Structures are given as C-alpha cells and as structure tokens.
Amino acid sequence: MNKKRIMGGAFAFIIILVVTMAFAVKVIKNGQIETADEQVNNIEVPDNLTTEAVQTTEAGPNTTGAINPLTGKVANVDLTNRRPIVVMLDNQFYARPQAALSEADIVYEILAEGLITRYMAVFYGNYPDHIGPVRSSRPYFVEKAFEFDPYYVHVGGSMQALSDIRKLGLADIDGLSSGAFWREKHKSAPHNMYTSSEVLVNDGNRLGYKTSVDINFLDFNEDFTELEGKMATEITFVYKEPVQSDKIGYFTSYKYNDAEKVYYRYTNGEPHLDEDSKVHLSCTNILVQYAKTVVLDNEGRLDVDLITSGEGKYYTAGKYIEITWKKESSKDLTYFYDQSGNAIKLNPGVTWFQVVKLGNVETIK
C-alpha cells in the first residue's frame, strides 16, 4: 500500500503555512462562520513530501511475562517505555472500513453529529503501522481519553474540545498542526486522513512529550470467568434508524461465539472487518453506559454527560448483568459496579464501550 509518511522536523515552514491558512479561529465562508473543526475538510497535505524522521526506540519482546493493564493478558512487547496512543476514528458510512481497529486494546463508540457514531481506539499492546481514517475530537471523547494519559490523536475538533485538550494538558497530536498525517486516494476527503504509530511517536518526541505513563484501568479476572447473569448471545444497538432520505442507518450488533469465548461485531448487519487485515473484529467484554445526550447547536453537536453517574450493562461470556457507573471529574477514571456495589472485574481480552443515549435500550437475544 502506498503510504506517504510525513514527519516532524525539517518542514517547519510548511507546517506554519498550513496552520496559518487553516487554523484561524474563525473564517467567513459562504456567509457562515467556519470553525476549526470544519476547516479540516479543506486541508490538503502536499504529495511527495519527505523529511528526516526523529529516531524512536522500538519496544522489544516482553521477556518478563508482564500483563498488559488494558487487556489483562500477557503483553507481546515490553511496555516499560511505552505510552498509549488514543486515536479518533471516522465511522461515517463512506469512511468504512477502518484500519487498525483489530489491533486496539479498547474501543469506544459514541454518537457525534447527525446520530452518526465515532470511534475512539486505544492502542498500547500493539502500535499499528496504518491507522485511519482519523477524524475530529469532541469534549466527551476528551474526557474519556484523559483516563489513559495518552498521545491524543485527532484532526481538529469542536472549539470546546480543543479548549479542553489544552486545559487538561493532553499530549496533543492534531492533524491541523502536525505533519504526522497523510491523505489516501482510495477514499474521499474528509474521510481519508491516515497515520501510523511510528510517525505519531516521532512527532510526540519532537514535541517533547513523555514516552511512558502510569496506567490505571479496571481490574481483570486472572482467568476467563463465566458471568452469573442473563443470556445474551445476540445484542443490537440502534444509534440511528434509517429514514426515507437516508436509508443507511447506524446499527451495531454483536454475536457470541461460545467456542472462542468472544463477541463478533457487525455494522448494519454486515461483519465489521479491519480495512487492512480483513480480520472480523471481536471482543471479550462489552460495557454499556446510558448517558444523557442533548443537541447543543444548529450543527447538531452534542453534549454527552459522562461526568456523573448512571446505569449500564456488562456483557461477557454470552451473558450480561445490570451495572452502574460513576465518573467524578474529567481527570478521574470511570468506575463500574455490579448491583451489590462491588467493582466489576473484566475477563482478559479486548473491551468495547458502547455509550448510548439515555432512553435507548439495545435488543438482546
């Protein structure tokens, strides 16, 4: 695959030019005020631009048997000098399929404008060499991202999201000001911005970000443990019902495979496959959060209230239980509890979070 790897270092003039043209706080276009989030559609990364890469150290094999704290499994690589990479991924119909989701330890699916969901993938045990399409940030994604103290990767964002990123001091890698991104020709803009872990870490080094962090996440069972709950072998979340003018809709489904002890993902009834590997995406755990969701403006931007407490469900091993969740501030972890008030433990493996509008309930079979 033809990849244009655009890295930091020797092209400061070009970056300054791009930022000057594209990242003015407000630009008048067709009589409308255009925000930084909307300007990303107009940015074109120059072809055939090459620079000398900042050197980074590849993680060696894990010889200690250390556990990946985000999966509860033995890590394949040494994690002692490694920082999570959290990437905003486009899920608009024409952006699919996405590259690298099969390598994520954790993925969030949350609504954005137009009742179209967006993914936020957390990479720690794997550093993929091809990730995308990368899309813009929203404040509620920022609140989740901060829980991992990661390199936070996005291309623009709402003005509130960009403000929150600065306020929280996230290790920001933004396609509006970073050279760690390129556009690919097999998809149309704005659904064609890609990157890789190597150039992201290089750019993090250039920006002086720390390369390792302490990770605090949920606890895992030592071994796969059956859940004492109700049966759940098929689950469907409807984020957007199809209408006459838009027959696509946005449905996420899971089907449990008892032999492999995982849930396989489906999008609009079709297997959800990784763009590059063609792997059918699967996970061991599904955590559902029901969250108050309101429309903020004429652009359809949302407020998803994740700094509060609420209800949800935990799915694993073909069953589910009712749970509660709580997050007290932007800088706090989200905690999950069973109906007895005990902190839940996840089964070792990949976890998907489905954040759902309060009042919308998935169908379970």
JOKA-V257466 format. One record per backbone hydrogen bond with DSSP energy under -1.0 kcal/mol. CO is the residue of the C=O (numbers start at 0). NH is the residue of the N-H. If there is no record, write none. Layout:
co=CO nh=NH
co=CO nh=NH
//
This chain:
co=10 nh=14
co=11 nh=15
co=12 nh=16
co=13 nh=17
co=14 nh=18
co=15 nh=19
co=16 nh=20
co=17 nh=21
co=18 nh=22
co=26 nh=33
co=28 nh=31
co=31 nh=28
co=33 nh=26
co=34 nh=38
co=37 nh=40
co=38 nh=41
co=39 nh=42
co=59 nh=77
co=65 nh=74
co=67 nh=70
co=67 nh=71
co=70 nh=348
co=72 nh=67
co=75 nh=61
co=83 nh=150
co=84 nh=122
co=85 nh=152
co=86 nh=120
co=87 nh=134
co=88 nh=118
co=91 nh=94
co=97 nh=274
co=98 nh=131
co=99 nh=102
co=100 nh=103
co=104 nh=350
co=105 nh=121
co=106 nh=352
co=107 nh=119
co=108 nh=354
co=109 nh=117
co=112 nh=115
co=115 nh=111
co=117 nh=109
co=118 nh=88
co=119 nh=107
co=120 nh=86
co=121 nh=104
co=121 nh=105
co=122 nh=84
co=127 nh=196
co=130 nh=194
co=131 nh=98
co=132 nh=89
co=134 nh=154
co=136 nh=157
co=137 nh=141
co=138 nh=142
co=139 nh=143
co=140 nh=144
co=141 nh=145
co=143 nh=146
co=144 nh=147
co=145 nh=148
co=150 nh=85
co=151 nh=172
co=152 nh=87
co=153 nh=174
co=155 nh=136
co=157 nh=161
co=158 nh=162
co=159 nh=163
co=160 nh=164
co=161 nh=165
co=162 nh=166
co=163 nh=167
co=164 nh=169
co=169 nh=171
co=170 nh=151
co=172 nh=153
co=173 nh=176
co=173 nh=177
co=181 nh=193
co=187 nh=190
co=191 nh=183
co=192 nh=133
co=193 nh=181
co=194 nh=130
co=195 nh=199
co=196 nh=200
co=197 nh=201
co=198 nh=202
co=199 nh=203
co=200 nh=204
co=201 nh=205
co=202 nh=206
co=203 nh=208
co=204 nh=207
co=218 nh=345
co=226 nh=228
co=229 nh=319
co=232 nh=255
co=233 nh=364
co=234 nh=253
co=235 nh=362
co=236 nh=251
co=239 nh=249
co=245 nh=242
co=249 nh=238
co=249 nh=239
co=250 nh=267
co=251 nh=236
co=252 nh=265
co=253 nh=234
co=254 nh=263
co=256 nh=260
co=256 nh=261
co=261 nh=256
co=262 nh=282
co=263 nh=254
co=264 nh=271
co=265 nh=252
co=266 nh=269
co=269 nh=266
co=271 nh=280
co=273 nh=277
co=278 nh=273
co=280 nh=264
co=282 nh=262
co=284 nh=351
co=285 nh=314
co=286 nh=353
co=288 nh=355
co=290 nh=357
co=291 nh=304
co=293 nh=302
co=296 nh=299
co=300 nh=295
co=302 nh=293
co=303 nh=305
co=307 nh=326
co=309 nh=324
co=310 nh=289
co=311 nh=322
co=312 nh=287
co=313 nh=320
co=314 nh=285
co=315 nh=318
co=317 nh=231
co=318 nh=315
co=319 nh=229
co=320 nh=313
co=322 nh=311
co=323 nh=336
co=324 nh=309
co=325 nh=334
co=328 nh=331
co=334 nh=325
co=335 nh=343
co=336 nh=323
co=337 nh=340
co=341 nh=337
co=345 nh=220
co=349 nh=283
co=349 nh=284
co=350 nh=106
co=351 nh=286
co=352 nh=108
co=353 nh=288
co=355 nh=290
co=356 nh=359
co=362 nh=235
//
